[in-house]
Amino acid sequence: MRLKNQSFIQSFIHACNGMYQFFLHERNGRIETILAIIVILFSIAMGVSHIEWIAIFLCIAMVIGFEMLNSALEKLCDMVQEEYHPVIKIIKDMSAAAVLWTSLISLMIAALIFIPKIYRLLC
């Protein structure tokens, strides 16, 4: 149980535990992490600029961050309401939609960064 006035170190440890639980138990989190590593390696190979690195890291952070929130919200919903409920379904669908939305925007940003670089390599 967490204390109301916990220290910064305790808060940090709890946050690290949350990340550990997420990456250990959430399939989508592992998939997104593998994709992030691939994007980072591809970015190194393509020689992206500092500004492009900022965009790439922000996209990775947003997608994985939203996936963490989505996973936490789904667990909370399951704890509150075990059987099917139409409002819980909407909450879960909207939470998943937030991940999808950030993923689609991230894909568009990746296209803006990488398509010109790939085109220059091929032409």
N, C-alpha and C positions, 0 to 999 in steps of 0.2 A: 504494500500500500504506500502511496506517495504522500509525503508530508506537504502541507500547504506552502510552507516557506522553505523549500529545499534549496540547497546551495547550487551555484552554477555548475559545479562539477557533477553533482547528482543529476541535474537536468540533462547535462551532456551525456552522462552514462545511460540515462533512460532513452534519450534520442538515439544513441548508438545501438541500444538493444532493439529499438523499433526498426532501425535499418537492417539489423541482423535478422530479425524475424521476417521482415518483408522479403529480403533477398533469399532467405532459406526456404520460405514456405509459399511464396507467391510465384506461380509459373510465369505470369505475364511480366512480373518484375525481372525475372531471370532472362526472359526473351528480350525485353527492352534493354537490359544491360549488355547483352551480347551484341545487339544491334548498335548500341552506343559505342562499344569498343570497335566495331567494324567501321563506323562512321569516323571515329577518331583516327584510326589507322589509315583510312582512305584520305582523310583530310591532310595527314602528314605527307602521304605520297603525292597529293595534288598541290601541296605548297600553298595552303590557304593563307590569307592575310590576317593581321591581328583583328580587324573588324569582323571578318568572317569567322574567326575562332570564337569571338564573343557571341555571335549569333548561334553558332553550333552548340556551344556550351549552354546557352540560355534555352535552346530548344530541348536539349537532353535533360536539363534540370526541370523544365516545365513538364515534359512528358512523364518522367519518372516520378516527379513530385505529385502530379495529378493521379498517377496510378497508385501511389501510396495512400493518398486521400480516398480514392475510390475503394481500395481494399479495406481501409479502416471503416469507412462508412458502410460497406457491405457487411462486415463483421458486426457492427453495432446494430444494423437493421435485423440481422439474423438472431442476435441476442434478444432484442426487444420483441420481435414478432417471428416465431418459428414457422408458423403456417403461412400460406399464401395470403397476402393482403394487397389490394390494388394500389394503395398509396405507397407501400413499401416497394412495389414493383416500379412505380414511377420514380421514386427516389433513387433506386439502383440504376434504372435506365438513364436517368439524367446524369448521375455520377459517372457512369461508363461513357456517356456522350461527351463529357468534359475531357476525358482521356482521348477519345476519338478526335475531337475538335483540335486539341493541341497537337496530336499526331499528324493530322492533315495539314495544319498550318506549318508544322516543322518540315513535312515533306515538300511543301511548296518553297520554303526557304532553302532547303537542300537543293532543290532543282535550280533555283536562282543562282546558287553558289557553284554547283558542280557542272551543270550543262554547258556553260561557256568554257569551262576548263577542259572538259572532255572533248568539246568541239574543236578547241585549239590543238589538242593532242592529235586528233584524227585528221585535221586538215592542214 
